[in-house]
Amino acid sequence: MTQDPINLLQQMQQQSLATAPGLPDEIQAVEMWTGVGFRVGDIHLVTPLDHVTEVIQYPSLITHVPGAKRWVKGATNVRGNIVPIIDLSDFYSKEPIFIDSRVRLVIIDLEGIECGLLVNEVFGLRHFDEEQEKQKVTGIDDPVMAQVQMAFLRDNVLWGVYDMYTLIQNESFRHVHA
């Protein structure tokens, strides 16, 4: 006596479902905030990734800009574009940045303003868990913190979230003529 093929397939399916391992539990991925980490003086900062066009080494060829404020270090050619170099520390009336092997230019191009921000050091991409590491910023008396509204705390280092848009809207930043 031959068994009906449909019944045989149904029995095989039931047996397979009864012995099959279950799917793994669905795990909710942690939402991470990502930005570019850098340092101005002794302040650790991070700016949203979409605020930065690129990061380059300090250029060897810089053209002096006559009549500019002292924090405008000059201009340089970056991929065919003439870009002013702004010493971010000097802009905030702090000690000008000493040029060494760690110094970098953070190139921004926001709302038609393209410039290279001279910073002491760039740490690359930084990822933060917003729920676990987000901090409010209060009580830090430093002019750089004018562009910082929140921060992340990791390994006892406070990373201020630096807003490039508020920097480029700053009237002092826009008027570079001495």
C-alpha positions in Angstrom: 0.0 0.0 0.0 1.5 3.3 -1.1 1.0 6.4 1.1 -0.6 9.5 -0.3 2.2 12.0 -1.2 0.3 15.0 0.2 -0.1 13.2 3.6 3.6 12.2 3.6 4.6 15.9 3.0 2.3 17.1 5.7 3.8 14.6 8.2 7.3 15.6 7.2 6.4 19.3 7.7 4.9 18.7 11.1 7.9 16.6 12.2 10.3 19.2 10.9 8.5 22.1 12.7 8.3 20.1 16.0 12.1 19.4 16.0 13.4 22.7 14.4 15.3 25.1 16.7 13.6 28.4 17.3 14.8 31.7 15.9 17.1 33.8 18.1 15.5 36.5 20.2 15.3 39.8 18.4 17.8 42.2 20.1 17.3 45.9 19.9 20.5 47.6 18.7 21.7 50.5 20.7 21.4 53.8 18.8 24.8 55.3 18.6 25.7 59.0 18.0 28.8 59.3 15.7 31.0 62.3 15.3 34.6 63.4 14.7 36.6 63.8 17.9 39.2 66.6 18.2 41.0 68.7 20.8 41.4 72.5 21.2 43.8 73.2 24.0 42.8 70.8 26.8 39.1 70.7 25.8 38.0 67.4 24.1 35.3 68.1 21.5 33.2 66.1 19.0 31.3 67.4 16.1 28.6 65.7 14.1 30.0 63.7 11.2 28.0 65.6 8.7 29.6 68.9 9.8 33.0 67.8 8.6 34.1 67.6 4.9 37.5 66.1 5.6 40.5 66.2 8.0 43.9 66.9 6.6 47.5 67.5 7.9 48.7 71.0 8.3 49.6 72.2 4.8 53.2 73.0 3.9 52.2 75.9 1.7 50.2 78.7 3.3 49.5 82.1 1.9 49.4 85.0 4.3 46.1 87.0 4.2 46.9 90.8 4.7 44.6 92.7 7.0 43.1 89.7 8.6 42.7 89.1 12.3 45.5 87.2 13.9 43.5 84.0 14.2 43.3 83.8 10.4 46.6 82.0 9.8 46.4 82.3 6.1 44.9 80.4 3.2 45.7 77.2 1.4 44.6 75.1 -1.6 42.5 72.1 -0.7 41.6 70.1 -3.7 41.4 73.1 -6.0 39.6 75.4 -3.4 41.2 78.3 -1.6 40.4 77.7 2.0 41.1 80.1 4.9 42.9 78.6 7.9 41.4 79.6 11.3 43.2 78.9 14.5 40.3 77.8 16.6 42.2 78.3 19.9 43.3 81.7 18.9 39.8 82.6 17.8 38.6 82.1 21.4 41.5 84.3 22.7 43.4 81.3 23.9 47.0 80.5 23.3 47.6 80.0 19.5 48.1 76.4 18.5 51.7 75.3 18.2 52.3 73.5 14.9 53.5 69.9 15.6 52.9 66.5 14.0 49.5 66.1 15.7 48.0 69.3 14.5 45.2 68.9 11.9 42.8 71.0 9.8 39.2 70.1 10.1 37.7 71.2 6.8 34.1 72.4 6.9 31.7 73.6 4.2 28.5 74.7 5.7 26.0 77.2 4.3 28.6 78.3 1.7 31.3 78.9 4.2 34.3 76.7 3.6 37.3 76.9 5.9 39.9 74.8 7.7 39.8 74.9 11.4 43.2 74.4 13.0 42.9 72.1 16.0 45.5 70.5 18.3 44.7 67.0 17.5 42.0 64.8 15.8 40.9 61.5 17.4 38.9 60.2 14.4 35.4 58.9 14.7 33.9 58.6 18.1 30.7 56.6 18.8 28.6 57.4 21.9 25.5 55.7 23.4 23.2 58.7 23.8 21.1 57.0 26.5 24.1 56.1 28.7 26.7 58.7 28.1 24.8 62.0 27.3 25.5 64.8 29.8 24.4 68.4 30.3 27.1 71.0 30.1 27.1 73.5 33.0 29.7 75.3 35.0 32.6 75.1 32.5 34.2 78.5 32.1 35.8 78.3 28.7 35.0 80.4 25.7 35.1 77.3 23.4 32.0 76.0 25.3 29.9 78.8 23.7 29.3 76.3 20.8 28.6 73.3 23.1 25.1 72.5 24.2 25.6 69.0 25.4 28.4 66.5 26.0 29.2 62.8 26.3 31.1 61.4 29.3 33.3 58.3 28.6 36.2 57.1 30.7 36.2 60.3 32.8 36.7 62.4 29.6 34.0 64.9 28.8 33.5 65.3 25.1 31.6 68.5 24.3 29.4 68.3 21.2 30.7 71.3 19.2 28.2 72.8 16.8 29.9 74.1 13.7 26.7 75.9 12.6 26.7 78.2 15.6 30.4 78.9 14.9 29.8 80.0 11.3 26.8 82.1 12.4 29.0 83.9 15.0 29.5 87.5 13.8 33.0 87.6 15.1 33.9 84.5 13.1 32.3 86.0 9.9 34.3 89.3 10.2 37.9 88.4 9.6 39.2 91.8 8.7 41.4 93.3 11.5 
